[in-house]
Amino acid sequence: MILHLYFARRFLVGLVAITAVLFALIVLVDTVDQARRFGSYDIGWQRILGLTMLKAPETMNLILPLIMILATVVLFLSLARSSELVVTRAAGRSALSALQAPVWVAFIVGIMAVGMLNPIVAATSKRYVQVSENIRAGGASALSISNEGLWLRQGGAQGQTVIRAWRSNADASVLYDVTFISYNLEDGPVRRIEAASAALEDGNWVLSDAKSWPLEIGVNAEGNAETFETLTLPSNLTLDRIRESISDPGAVSIYDLPDFIDQLEQAGFSPRRHKVWLQTELARPFFLVAMVLVASAFTMRHTRFGGTGVAVLASVLLGFGLYFIRSFAQILGENGQIPVILAAWAPPAASILLALGLLLHAEDG
C-alpha cells in the first residue's frame, strides 16, 4: 500500500508539473494568436489576455491525453534511472502491479475532467464566442434551445432583435412559427413581427405570411398593424454561425446535455453529434487509462538497455495514433456510419487491450 501511494504521489507531481508548463506555453502562444486575430479592432492587452484565458481551458481539455502520456513517461523514466523499478521487481512486484497507482490516478483525473473540467470548458467556450462576436459585430448574437422552442438574438448598431421559432428544418435554414421582437438601444421594444416561416438568405431574413405590430408608446398596435405576404429584414447572422452554435456540443455542460438532446429533437434538429459527444465524454476516464498503459509499455525498462529516446518517441506516436483513431471513430459516429456506443467506447477498449498486450509481452516475453 505504501509503495502504491509513493508511485501515485510521484505520478501526480509529474502530472501537475507538465500541466503547468503546457498551460504557460498555451497562454503565450494563444495570446499572440488573439492579438493577431483582434489587432485591427483596437482592443487593449487586458481584453486580449481575457480572451486567451477563456480559450485556455478548452485547449487544456483537448491535450489532456498528451499530458497523461508525458506524465507517465516522466514517472517511469525517473524510476528506471534510480533503479527503483529494479528493486520493485526484485521485491516480487510485477509490472502490472506497479501500474495500479498510475492507472487509478488517471481514472480519477478522467472522472474529474468529465465532472468538473467539462462544465468549465462549456462555460468559458460560450463566453469566448459571445465576447469575440461582440468585438467583431458590435453586438452579440446568441442561440438558445429550450422547451419553448428555438431562440436567437442578433445585434447591431441600431439595436437588438430577439427571434423565437417553435421548430425548424433539419439544417436550420428555415424557421417555422417565428416571432421577431426588435429593441431600440434606448427606448426598449419598438416592433413585433409574427410569420409562418423565415428563411435566412444573403444576409436577410425572408418572412412569409408575416404580420407586424408597432410597439411605440401612444400608438394603437392592432390598428396600425400591417400584413405582408413576403417581408425582408436585414440580419448579421449566417447559416454557418447558426449551425455551428447548434452543432457544437462542447459548449453544453455534460450535466445539461441529456436535456439539451431532448430539446434538439423537439426543435427538429438531429442530436446525433451530441449523443456521440456525451458517450465520448463518459468514456474519457478509460481513454486516459489507456494512455497511461500505452506510455508505460515502452518506458518500464531500465535505462542501461538503451533506446530510451526511441521508446519515448514510440509511446508518444502510438498515443497520437490512438487519439486519431478515436477522433475518426467519433466522426463516423456523428455521420451515422457506425452506432453511437461503438464510436465512443470501442477506441478506449481497443486501446486498453492493445496496451495490455504490449505490457504482457514485455513482462513475460
Beta strands, then each sheet from edge to edge (+ up, - down):
strand 1: 142-146
strand 2: 149-155
strand 3: 159-168
strand 4: 174-184
strand 5: 188-201
strand 6: 204-214
strand 7: 226-234
sheet 1: 1+ 2- 3+ 4- 5+ 6- 7+
end
